[in-house]
């Protein structure tokens, strides 16, 4: 992997992670009736999603750099990326962040592992458009 591609993947993955964290924080507050500040949960969401977003962006950047881009491929790759980030953030990211905070014995890690797939699919209406934008930025123009 070239350094330019790695740098672009880190930049796009970080931006997507930050944007997704803000969107999810605002959406969560909207669903509960704005009982707290809309951005109160963004630091935790960003801590959970940053590494999975960068890793998935690096994988996408590597896999798709030589493939011809079509809109259908972009949407399918974005859907797979959105699910992958949701599952990784909901499992490994959440377990890691909560373990640093409370210790591994204080974390319901089986619950995170069991529900991460549901998080990945249930959040698709919010994460898929973000992943689509990131995928379009990472995909090299070959056509």
N, CA and C atoms as an extended XYZ file, in Angstrom:
429
Properties=species:S:1:pos:R:3:atomname:S:1:resname:S:1:resid:I:1 pbc="F F F"
N         0.848       -1.168        0.000 N   UNK     1
C         0.000        0.000        0.000 CA  UNK     1
C         0.895        1.233        0.000 C   UNK     1
N         0.627        2.145       -0.904 N   UNK     2
C         1.445        3.342       -0.979 CA  UNK     2
C         1.121        4.289        0.177 C   UNK     2
N         2.057        5.143        0.483 N   UNK     3
C         1.868        6.089        1.578 CA  UNK     3
C         0.765        7.089        1.268 C   UNK     3
N         0.628        7.459       -0.013 N   UNK     4
C        -0.434        8.383       -0.403 CA  UNK     4
C        -1.806        7.754       -0.162 C   UNK     4
N        -1.951        6.489       -0.552 N   UNK     5
C        -3.214        5.786       -0.344 CA  UNK     5
C        -3.497        5.600        1.137 C   UNK     5
N        -2.472        5.283        1.910 N   UNK     6
C        -2.645        5.121        3.349 CA  UNK     6
C        -3.049        6.442        3.998 C   UNK     6
N        -2.391        7.509        3.614 N   UNK     7
C        -2.735        8.826        4.156 CA  UNK     7
C        -4.145        9.240        3.794 C   UNK     7
N        -4.533        8.994        2.543 N   UNK     8
C        -5.892        9.325        2.119 CA  UNK     8
C        -6.911        8.473        2.864 C   UNK     8
N        -6.592        7.195        3.089 N   UNK     9
C        -7.495        6.313        3.826 CA  UNK     9
C        -7.659        6.767        5.272 C   UNK     9
N        -6.569        7.177        5.903 N   UNK    10
C        -6.645        7.664        7.284 CA  UNK    10
C        -7.472        8.938        7.344 C   UNK    10
N        -7.251        9.843        6.401 N   UNK    11
C        -7.989       11.102        6.377 CA  UNK    11
C        -9.480       10.875        6.129 C   UNK    11
N        -9.801       10.086        5.121 N   UNK    12
C       -11.213        9.826        4.793 CA  UNK    12
C       -11.887        9.019        5.897 C   UNK    12
N       -11.204        8.013        6.431 N   UNK    13
C       -11.770        7.214        7.516 CA  UNK    13
C       -12.008        8.039        8.768 C   UNK    13
N       -11.066        8.909        9.104 N   UNK    14
C       -11.233        9.771       10.279 CA  UNK    14
C       -12.385       10.750       10.085 C   UNK    14
N       -12.463       11.355        8.908 N   UNK    15
C       -13.552       12.295        8.632 CA  UNK    15
C       -14.905       11.586        8.661 C   UNK    15
N       -14.973       10.395        8.077 N   UNK    16
C       -16.224        9.641        8.096 CA  UNK    16
C       -16.598        9.230        9.510 C   UNK    16
N       -15.611        8.831       10.309 N   UNK    17
C       -15.876        8.478       11.700 CA  UNK    17
C       -16.395        9.664       12.505 C   UNK    17
N       -15.788       10.830       12.323 N   UNK    18
C       -16.233       12.028       13.024 CA  UNK    18
C       -17.630       12.434       12.570 C   UNK    18
N       -17.852       12.471       11.266 N   UNK    19
C       -19.158       12.858       10.743 CA  UNK    19
C       -20.236       11.869       11.188 C   UNK    19
N       -19.920       10.583       11.125 N   UNK    20
C       -20.876        9.567       11.560 CA  UNK    20
C       -21.190        9.678       13.039 C   UNK    20
N       -20.192        9.987       13.855 N   UNK    21
C       -20.410       10.157       15.293 CA  UNK    21
C       -21.332       11.333       15.578 C   UNK    21
N       -21.133       12.430       14.862 N   UNK    22
C       -21.994       13.599       15.043 CA  UNK    22
C       -23.419       13.280       14.595 C   UNK    22
N       -23.567       12.631       13.444 N   UNK    23
C       -24.895       12.280       12.946 CA  UNK    23
C       -25.604       11.333       13.908 C   UNK    23
N       -24.909       10.312       14.397 N   UNK    24
C       -25.527        9.371       15.327 CA  UNK    24
C       -25.859       10.035       16.657 C   UNK    24
N       -25.010       10.936       17.133 N   UNK    25
C       -25.292       11.652       18.373 CA  UNK    25
C       -26.534       12.522       18.255 C   UNK    25
N       -26.665       13.234       17.148 N   UNK    26
C       -27.843       14.077       16.929 CA  UNK    26
C       -29.089       13.222       16.747 C   UNK    26
N       -28.964       12.125       15.989 N   UNK    27
C       -30.117       11.237       15.783 CA  UNK    27
C       -30.576       10.610       17.095 C   UNK    27
N       -29.639       10.207       17.931 N   UNK    28
C       -30.002        9.606       19.221 CA  UNK    28
C       -30.726       10.621       20.099 C   UNK    28
N       -30.247       11.856       20.128 N   UNK    29
C       -30.928       12.877       20.923 CA  UNK    29
C       -32.297       13.211       20.364 C   UNK    29
N       -32.451       13.188       19.066 N   UNK    30
C       -33.756       13.425       18.455 CA  UNK    30
C       -34.738       12.327       18.867 C   UNK    30
N       -34.277       11.091       18.897 N   UNK    31
C       -35.154        9.972       19.252 CA  UNK    31
C       -35.588       10.004       20.715 C   UNK    31
N       -34.766       10.552       21.604 N   UNK    32
C       -35.133       10.599       23.024 CA  UNK    32
C       -35.694       11.961       23.422 C   UNK    32
N       -35.941       12.817       22.484 N   UNK    33
C       -36.585       14.090       22.785 CA  UNK    33
C       -35.659       15.177       23.281 C   UNK    33
N       -34.418       15.169       22.844 N   UNK    34
C       -33.432       16.193       23.208 CA  UNK    34
C       -33.336       16.383       24.716 C   UNK    34
N       -33.169       15.299       25.432 N   UNK    35
C       -33.058       15.392       26.881 CA  UNK    35
C       -31.659       15.835       27.324 C   UNK    35
N       -30.683       15.763       26.441 N   UNK    36
C       -29.311       16.180       26.741 CA  UNK    36
C       -28.804       17.029       25.584 C   UNK    36
N       -27.591       17.511       25.727 N   UNK    37
C       -26.968       18.254       24.636 CA  UNK    37
C       -26.805       17.322       23.440 C   UNK    37
N       -27.096       17.781       22.225 N   UNK    38
C       -27.046       16.893       21.052 CA  UNK    38
C       -25.682       16.267       20.796 C   UNK    38
N       -24.620       16.895       21.236 N   UNK    39
C       -23.279       16.373       20.954 CA  UNK    39
C       -22.628       15.744       22.182 C   UNK    39
N       -23.399       15.450       23.216 N   UNK    40
C       -22.850       14.905       24.450 CA  UNK    40
C       -22.181       13.551       24.248 C   UNK    40
N       -22.721       12.719       23.389 N   UNK    41
C       -22.203       11.362       23.210 CA  UNK    41
C       -21.185       11.244       22.078 C   UNK    41
N       -20.910       12.338       21.393 N   UNK    42
C       -19.996       12.294       20.253 CA  UNK    42
C       -18.584       11.842       20.641 C   UNK    42
N       -17.998       12.294       21.750 N   UNK    43
C       -16.647       11.802       22.074 CA  UNK    43
C       -16.592       10.279       22.241 C   UNK    43
N       -17.581        9.703       22.906 N   UNK    44
C       -17.600        8.247       23.073 CA  UNK    44
C       -17.809        7.564       21.722 C   UNK    44
N       -18.748        8.067       20.932 N   UNK    45
C       -18.994        7.478       19.611 CA  UNK    45
C       -17.752        7.567       18.733 C   UNK    45
N       -17.054        8.689       18.795 N   UNK    46
C       -15.836        8.844       17.996 CA  UNK    46
C       -14.750        7.892       18.468 C   UNK    46
N       -14.602        7.739       19.776 N   UNK    47
C       -13.600        6.809       20.301 CA  UNK    47
C       -13.894        5.379       19.876 C   UNK    47
N       -15.156        5.037       19.818 N   UNK    48
C       -15.562        3.681       19.440 CA  UNK    48
C       -15.397        3.455       17.940 C   UNK    48
N       -15.686        4.472       17.128 N   UNK    49
C       -15.763        4.274       15.675 CA  UNK    49
C       -14.522        4.694       14.900 C   UNK    49
N       -13.595        5.406       15.513 N   UNK    50
C       -12.468        5.956       14.755 CA  UNK    50
C       -11.577        4.865       14.149 C   UNK    50
N       -11.116        3.946       14.961 N   UNK    51
C       -10.217        2.903       14.441 CA  UNK    51
C       -10.929        2.006       13.424 C   UNK    51
N       -12.163        1.523       13.698 N   UNK    52
C       -12.832        0.725       12.666 CA  UNK    52
C       -13.054        1.487       11.358 C   UNK    52
N       -13.348        2.779       11.437 N   UNK    53
C       -13.545        3.571       10.217 CA  UNK    53
C       -12.263        3.664        9.400 C   UNK    53
N       -11.143        3.895       10.068 N   UNK    54
C        -9.861        4.004        9.364 CA  UNK    54
C        -9.454        2.654        8.775 C   UNK    54
N        -9.641        1.575        9.529 N   UNK    55
C        -9.277        0.237        9.034 CA  UNK    55
C       -10.120       -0.131        7.817 C   UNK    55
N       -11.428        0.090        7.882 N   UNK    56
C       -12.290       -0.246        6.746 CA  UNK    56
C       -11.968        0.657        5.548 C   UNK    56
N       -11.671        1.929        5.781 N   UNK    57
C       -11.281        2.819        4.682 CA  UNK    57
C        -9.991        2.350        4.022 C   UNK    57
N        -9.028        1.885        4.809 N   UNK    58
C        -7.778        1.374        4.239 CA  UNK    58
C        -8.026        0.104        3.417 C   UNK    58
N        -8.882       -0.767        3.903 N   UNK    59
C        -9.203       -1.988        3.150 CA  UNK    59
C        -9.917       -1.645        1.853 C   UNK    59
N       -10.874       -0.739        1.904 N   UNK    60
C       -11.593       -0.340        0.691 CA  UNK    60
C       -10.642        0.325       -0.295 C   UNK    60
N        -9.809        1.233        0.198 N   UNK    61
C        -8.859        1.907       -0.682 CA  UNK    61
C        -7.926        0.942       -1.379 C   UNK    61
N        -7.516       -0.099       -0.682 N   UNK    62
C        -6.623       -1.093       -1.269 CA  UNK    62
C        -7.348       -1.980       -2.268 C   UNK    62
N        -8.541       -2.413       -1.924 N   UNK    63
C        -9.259       -3.370       -2.766 CA  UNK    63
C        -9.807       -2.761       -4.039 C   UNK    63
N       -10.227       -1.511       -4.001 N   UNK    64
C       -10.932       -0.954       -5.148 CA  UNK    64
C       -10.089       -0.038       -6.025 C   UNK    64
N        -8.829        0.145       -5.703 N   UNK    65
C        -8.056        1.143       -6.438 CA  UNK    65
C        -7.860        0.801       -7.915 C   UNK    65
N        -7.904       -0.456       -8.292 N   UNK    66
C        -7.693       -0.819       -9.693 CA  UNK    66
C        -8.950       -1.327      -10.377 C   UNK    66
N       -10.089       -1.264       -9.715 N   UNK    67
C       -11.334       -1.738      -10.306 CA  UNK    67
C       -12.072       -0.583      -10.955 C   UNK    67
N       -12.790       -0.880      -12.011 N   UNK    68
C       -13.582        0.144      -12.671 CA  UNK    68
C       -14.765        0.517      -11.783 C   UNK    68
N       -14.995        1.802      -11.636 N   UNK    69
C       -16.052        2.284      -10.763 CA  UNK    69
C       -17.371        2.407      -11.507 C   UNK    69
N       -18.396        1.769      -10.991 N   UNK    70
C       -19.770        1.971      -11.441 CA  UNK    70
C       -20.591        2.361      -10.220 C   UNK    70
N       -21.702        3.015      -10.439 N   UNK    71
C       -22.531        3.442       -9.304 CA  UNK    71
C       -23.033        2.255       -8.495 C   UNK    71
N       -23.375        1.168       -9.169 N   UNK    72
C       -23.869       -0.003       -8.444 CA  UNK    72
C       -22.773       -0.573       -7.539 C   UNK    72
N       -21.551       -0.645       -8.033 N   UNK    73
C       -20.442       -1.141       -7.204 CA  UNK    73
C       -20.192       -0.231       -6.015 C   UNK    73
N       -20.257        1.076       -6.235 N   UNK    74
C       -20.024        2.022       -5.144 CA  UNK    74
C       -21.059        1.816       -4.048 C   UNK    74
N       -22.329        1.654       -4.426 N   UNK    75
C       -23.385        1.462       -3.430 CA  UNK    75
C       -23.201        0.149       -2.675 C   UNK    75
N       -22.830       -0.926       -3.373 N   UNK    76
C       -22.651       -2.215       -2.697 CA  UNK    76
C       -21.427       -2.203       -1.785 C   UNK    76
N       -20.337       -1.627       -2.232 N   UNK    77
C       -19.145       -1.528       -1.389 CA  UNK    77
C       -19.441       -0.640       -0.184 C   UNK    77
N       -20.178        0.439       -0.405 N   UNK    78
C       -20.542        1.324        0.710 CA  UNK    78
C       -21.424        0.598        1.723 C   UNK    78
N       -22.355       -0.222        1.258 N   UNK    79
C       -23.211       -0.978        2.181 CA  UNK    79
C       -22.376       -1.953        3.005 C   UNK    79
N       -21.465       -2.658        2.352 N   UNK    80
C       -20.597       -3.595        3.074 CA  UNK    80
C       -19.717       -2.848        4.067 C   UNK    80
N       -19.202       -1.691        3.667 N   UNK    81
C       -18.355       -0.897        4.565 CA  UNK    81
C       -19.153       -0.375        5.755 C   UNK    81
N       -20.378        0.086        5.516 N   UNK    82
C       -21.210        0.598        6.607 CA  UNK    82
C       -21.517       -0.499        7.620 C   UNK    82
N       -21.833       -1.682        7.138 N   UNK    83
C       -22.102       -2.796        8.042 CA  UNK    83
C       -20.830       -3.187        8.790 C   UNK    83
N       -19.706       -3.237        8.078 N   UNK    84
C       -18.442       -3.623        8.713 CA  UNK    84
C       -18.049       -2.638        9.808 C   UNK    84
N       -18.163       -1.350        9.536 N   UNK    85
C       -17.814       -0.354       10.557 CA  UNK    85
C       -18.783       -0.452       11.732 C   UNK    85
N       -20.063       -0.634       11.449 N   UNK    86
C       -21.042       -0.773       12.534 CA  UNK    86
C       -20.765       -1.974       13.412 C   UNK    86
N       -20.439       -3.096       12.793 N   UNK    87
C       -20.156       -4.306       13.559 CA  UNK    87
C       -18.847       -4.167       14.337 C   UNK    87
N       -17.809       -3.659       13.697 N   UNK    88
C       -16.523       -3.492       14.390 CA  UNK    88
C       -16.606       -2.456       15.506 C   UNK    88
N       -17.300       -1.354       15.249 N   UNK    89
C       -17.432       -0.326       16.283 CA  UNK    89
C       -18.309       -0.821       17.429 C   UNK    89
N       -19.374       -1.549       17.092 N   UNK    90
C       -20.282       -2.049       18.112 CA  UNK    90
C       -19.719       -3.189       18.932 C   UNK    90
N       -18.689       -3.839       18.419 N   UNK    91
C       -18.099       -4.947       19.172 CA  UNK    91
C       -16.710       -4.564       19.684 C   UNK    91
N       -15.717       -4.648       18.832 N   UNK    92
C       -14.329       -4.411       19.257 CA  UNK    92
C       -14.110       -2.991       19.770 C   UNK    92
N       -14.675       -2.001       19.076 N   UNK    93
C       -14.492       -0.618       19.511 CA  UNK    93
C       -15.125       -0.352       20.865 C   UNK    93
N       -16.373       -0.784       21.034 N   UNK    94
C       -17.072       -0.545       22.299 CA  UNK    94
C       -16.422       -1.319       23.449 C   UNK    94
N       -16.031       -2.548       23.191 N   UNK    95
C       -15.383       -3.341       24.242 CA  UNK    95
C       -14.059       -2.707       24.653 C   UNK    95
N       -13.281       -2.256       23.694 N   UNK    96
C       -11.988       -1.635       23.994 CA  UNK    96
C       -12.158       -0.352       24.801 C   UNK    96
N       -13.052        0.527       24.345 N   UNK    97
C       -13.245        1.802       25.037 CA  UNK    97
C       -13.798        1.582       26.442 C   UNK    97
N       -14.759        0.704       26.574 N   UNK    98
C       -15.340        0.449       27.892 CA  UNK    98
C       -14.351       -0.291       28.806 C   UNK    98
N       -13.498       -1.133       28.241 N   UNK    99
C       -12.488       -1.822       29.042 CA  UNK    99
C       -11.464       -0.851       29.604 C   UNK    99
N       -11.084        0.136       28.815 N   UNK   100
C       -10.151        1.150       29.301 CA  UNK   100
C       -10.805        1.939       30.433 C   UNK   100
N       -12.084        2.178       30.309 N   UNK   101
C       -12.809        2.962       31.307 CA  UNK   101
C       -13.109        2.196       32.591 C   UNK   101
N       -13.612        0.959       32.452 N   UNK   102
C       -14.107        0.207       33.607 CA  UNK   102
C       -13.344       -1.077       33.895 C   UNK   102
N       -12.418       -1.463       33.039 N   UNK   103
C       -11.762       -2.758       33.171 CA  UNK   103
C       -12.602       -3.824       32.475 C   UNK   103
N       -11.947       -4.843       31.974 N   UNK   104
C       -12.656       -5.860       31.190 CA  UNK   104
C       -13.719       -6.585       32.004 C   UNK   104
N       -13.495       -6.757       33.291 N   UNK   105
C       -14.486       -7.454       34.106 CA  UNK   105
C       -15.750       -6.616       34.295 C   UNK   105
N       -15.679       -5.316       34.082 N   UNK   106
C       -16.849       -4.447       34.233 CA  UNK   106
C       -17.587       -4.190       32.947 C   UNK   106
N       -17.245       -4.918       31.885 N   UNK   107
C       -17.848       -4.694       30.568 CA  UNK   107
C       -18.686       -5.909       30.183 C   UNK   107
N       -19.875       -5.652       29.680 N   UNK   108
C       -20.736       -6.711       29.180 CA  UNK   108
C       -20.303       -7.048       27.747 C   UNK   108
N       -19.153       -7.685       27.616 N   UNK   109
C       -18.593       -7.926       26.288 CA  UNK   109
C       -19.420       -8.924       25.489 C   UNK   109
N       -20.075       -9.879       26.137 N   UNK   110
C       -20.928      -10.810       25.368 CA  UNK   110
C       -22.123      -10.077       24.776 C   UNK   110
N       -22.655       -9.100       25.488 N   UNK   111
C       -23.756       -8.305       24.949 CA  UNK   111
C       -23.339       -7.493       23.739 C   UNK   111
N       -22.145       -6.881       23.820 N   UNK   112
C       -21.642       -6.129       22.668 CA  UNK   112
C       -21.435       -7.046       21.466 C   UNK   112
N       -20.867       -8.214       21.699 N   UNK   113
C       -20.633       -9.147       20.587 CA  UNK   113
C       -21.943       -9.654       19.991 C   UNK   113
N       -22.934       -9.928       20.837 N   UNK   114
C       -24.206      -10.439       20.338 CA  UNK   114
C       -24.991       -9.385       19.565 C   UNK   114
N       -24.941       -8.142       20.000 N   UNK   115
C       -25.765       -7.105       19.400 CA  UNK   115
C       -25.061       -6.284       18.318 C   UNK   115
N       -23.793       -6.483       18.097 N   UNK   116
C       -23.074       -5.653       17.124 CA  UNK   116
C       -23.617       -5.817       15.706 C   UNK   116
N       -24.021       -7.017       15.336 N   UNK   117
C       -24.610       -7.218       14.008 CA  UNK   117
C       -25.920       -6.474       13.848 C   UNK   117
N       -26.715       -6.451       14.902 N   UNK   118
C       -27.970       -5.700       14.863 CA  UNK   118
C       -27.682       -4.214       14.719 C   UNK   118
N       -26.686       -3.713       15.462 N   UNK   119
C       -26.309       -2.308       15.330 CA  UNK   119
C       -25.891       -1.989       13.897 C   UNK   119
N       -25.074       -2.870       13.327 N   UNK   120
C       -24.582       -2.636       11.974 CA  UNK   120
C       -25.695       -2.533       10.954 C   UNK   120
N       -26.713       -3.380       11.077 N   UNK   121
C       -27.822       -3.368       10.119 CA  UNK   121
C       -28.836       -2.277       10.452 C   UNK   121
N       -29.158       -2.104       11.739 N   UNK   122
C       -30.168       -1.121       12.129 CA  UNK   122
C       -29.742        0.313       11.829 C   UNK   122
N       -28.451        0.574       11.865 N   UNK   123
C       -27.964        1.928       11.621 CA  UNK   123
C       -27.671        2.212       10.151 C   UNK   123
N       -27.967        1.261        9.271 N   UNK   124
C       -27.700        1.457        7.843 CA  UNK   124
C       -28.334        2.718        7.260 C   UNK   124
N       -29.556        3.093        7.611 N   UNK   125
C       -30.095        4.323        7.032 CA  UNK   125
C       -29.252        5.564        7.336 C   UNK   125
N       -28.521        5.548        8.439 N   UNK   126
C       -27.655        6.686        8.772 CA  UNK   126
C       -26.227        6.496        8.275 C   UNK   126
N       -25.731        5.264        8.315 N   UNK   127
C       -24.321        5.037        7.990 CA  UNK   127
C       -24.064        4.794        6.504 C   UNK   127
N       -25.044        4.284        5.783 N   UNK   128
C       -24.831        3.980        4.372 CA  UNK   128
C       -24.505        5.231        3.554 C   UNK   128
N       -25.230        6.337        3.689 N   UNK   129
C       -24.856        7.532        2.912 CA  UNK   129
C       -23.459        8.061        3.257 C   UNK   129
N       -23.070        7.955        4.520 N   UNK   130
C       -21.733        8.394        4.915 CA  UNK   130
C       -20.679        7.493        4.282 C   UNK   130
N       -20.934        6.185        4.308 N   UNK   131
C       -20.011        5.232        3.687 CA  UNK   131
C       -19.967        5.425        2.175 C   UNK   131
N       -21.084        5.789        1.573 N   UNK   132
C       -21.117        6.037        0.128 CA  UNK   132
C       -20.194        7.204       -0.224 C   UNK   132
N       -20.278        8.281        0.552 N   UNK   133
C       -19.404        9.427        0.297 CA  UNK   133
C       -17.934        9.083        0.491 C   UNK   133
N       -17.627        8.331        1.534 N   UNK   134
C       -16.244        7.931        1.774 CA  UNK   134
C       -15.739        6.999        0.682 C   UNK   134
N       -16.587        6.087        0.238 N   UNK   135
C       -16.196        5.151       -0.822 CA  UNK   135
C       -15.919        5.892       -2.118 C   UNK   135
N       -16.747        6.873       -2.437 N   UNK   136
C       -16.513        7.664       -3.657 CA  UNK   136
C       -15.208        8.446       -3.577 C   UNK   136
N       -14.861        8.910       -2.382 N   UNK   137
C       -13.596        9.621       -2.235 CA  UNK   137
C       -12.395        8.694       -2.372 C   UNK   137
N       -12.545        7.460       -1.929 N   UNK   138
C       -11.428        6.515       -1.957 CA  UNK   138
C       -11.250        5.838       -3.320 C   UNK   138
N       -12.317        5.756       -4.092 N   UNK   139
C       -12.255        5.016       -5.342 CA  UNK   139
C       -11.514        5.829       -6.391 C   UNK   139
N       -10.501        5.244       -6.938 N   UNK   140
C        -9.705        5.934       -7.954 CA  UNK   140
C       -10.445        5.952       -9.283 C   UNK   140
N       -10.402        7.073       -9.967 N   UNK   141
C       -11.071        7.218      -11.260 CA  UNK   141
C       -10.321        6.417      -12.324 C   UNK   141
N       -10.943        5.374      -12.813 N   UNK   142
C       -10.350        4.602      -13.909 CA  UNK   142
C       -11.170        4.704      -15.185 C   UNK   142
N       -12.356        5.262      -15.062 N   UNK   143
C       -13.225        5.281      -16.251 CA  UNK   143
C       -13.097        6.547      -17.037 C   UNK   143
